[in-house]
């Protein structure tokens, strides 16, 4: 039974973890009998977006507390997790990855990464763990790789600006369709475009299912 | 292509719609090419629960605004929906069904139902539309049936107290396991226990998939 950490960035596509991608990741892992642990950093969200209007709201929310909604309460603080507990780590997408786990949404290739998140990803790479990045999450991996001698092969689908930003940070971007998975066998990293390209939940589910299958092979 | 309304009660198992059940319902519908519309009432939540501690929080949230997170922004006010737009209606579970759409969580068999929700369900029954109820949502159907000459056959799994409450309201409760669907062919109602019994997302997914298959047959 492979032990897999799923790292969430909140609860909701515009300010947190993309909910469909998060749930579909859990489903694909559970179908393969993975031992799943949900993790999130105990930090404030960058902001709160009213998802019915798309406008920022005058509220404060916490990434771990909101991510606990997706986790049905069963979630741990990322700061207390040790990479040696796990065989693999997955990051579902959503703007929370680019707003809360790093600031790619604001600063693009000049982004910086939350120190807990950066430490966890670097520890995973050092320990040769398998890593999965969904939707916009490959940009987080590229942020971590920046200024290090890491050049991960990643996909965010076909969006030219995001692909260029990934390349500027030293990543290698490969275009892909919604059901495709790009694999970096050396770094043991898999990525898939999900809602960067997907228009239907069923095609996003197919891409994530393939990513999880590949992730468990890499682990 | 069947037109199906999915009615959400917020975003999070303890104070809103159960997120996994909601997403798995969308997945099962989309895999069968249903034309999906997300709906929620534009009303305050009964309360807000911090899902990482399980404790009530000092916040106010709105059911429609939070449900929009599950819907990726694509959601309509239930008050503006006409049952004639749809072939079928599904209610995923979560405490929001029993706290926001009706007050079953507080008042048990003495519950009352939000007037918009009650109107919509009664219109569906009158128009012979197919109805699906997941997890605790069959209790909502029983609340609506109460004091009317309706005796829907429903399941919430095996929980004795909830089953007794459903029977007290005039419903007929049939015990079921997590992958089972109970069907009332006369009233065109399907129900499945989901997380009332499920311990794994994959078994909940199987039950919901069967419910959706049956729902579309009834529609």
Interface residues (C-beta under 8 A of the other chain):
Chain A: X11 X12 X13 X14 X16 X18 X19 X20 X23 X24 X26 X27 X30 X31 X50 X51 X52 X54 X59 X64 X65 X66 X68 X69 X70 X71 X72 X73 X75 X195 X200 X201 X202 X205
Chain B: X11 X12 X13 X14 X16 X18 X19 X20 X23 X24 X26 X27 X30 X31 X50 X51 X52 X54 X59 X64 X65 X66 X68 X69 X70 X71 X72 X73 X75 X195 X200 X201 X202 X205
